[in-house]
């Protein structure tokens, strides 16, 4: 089997299982902190926390910008404006930023390097498989756009404003589960770091506050979804 075919095959396999990757990251982060003590210079560092949050929130912002109104029109299946005018796969860019932010907060250098390499390998193969599918289905639209737009690294000079004006709040609420996942990850890592370094079972108040805020957003999102659903008659 040729190298390209092997990469395509592994990309399709990973694409079908990408929902499990956050759980794999959580388990691996726990394992890294159980066997390695974070460097004392970064443990409890405010700068480290801010940099980690900045990366994670940058990823969250990219996911919000990538949300768009659904369309059944064939030509609208490939978005080419807004954030899609500077990067072809903003969701993967967002996920990489979020994972790197969480990884940075562990303070375990070898784990940071390992996760960065795995993110690149996984993203490259999944994107390769998805690009092949898009090219087969929407080649006339996809190929010209793909030639001038980077897959993951944004090409900011290509920015074109989106013609679709979606309200910001619904887009934020639609990604509340992402913020909840990020906040849970920071809480877990903070708990493990405190157990490892101070032998104290505690989580910083800032991370608890972030988790509470994310939970409120997700509850609001679920409430609005429930209200907007049409009433259905029950069968007797």
HELIX and SHEET records of a PDB file:
HELIX    1   1 UNK A    3  UNK A   16  1                                  14    
HELIX    2   2 UNK A   18  UNK A   20  5                                   3    
HELIX    3   3 UNK A   21  UNK A   35  1                                  15    
HELIX    4   4 UNK A   46  UNK A   66  1                                  21    
HELIX    5   5 UNK A   74  UNK A   76  5                                   3    
HELIX    6   6 UNK A   83  UNK A   85  5                                   3    
HELIX    7   7 UNK A   90  UNK A  106  1                                  17    
HELIX    8   8 UNK A  109  UNK A  148  1                                  40    
HELIX    9   9 UNK A  156  UNK A  158  5                                   3    
HELIX   10  10 UNK A  168  UNK A  174  1                                   7    
HELIX   11  11 UNK A  176  UNK A  197  1                                  22    
HELIX   12  12 UNK A  205  UNK A  228  1                                  24    
END                                                                             
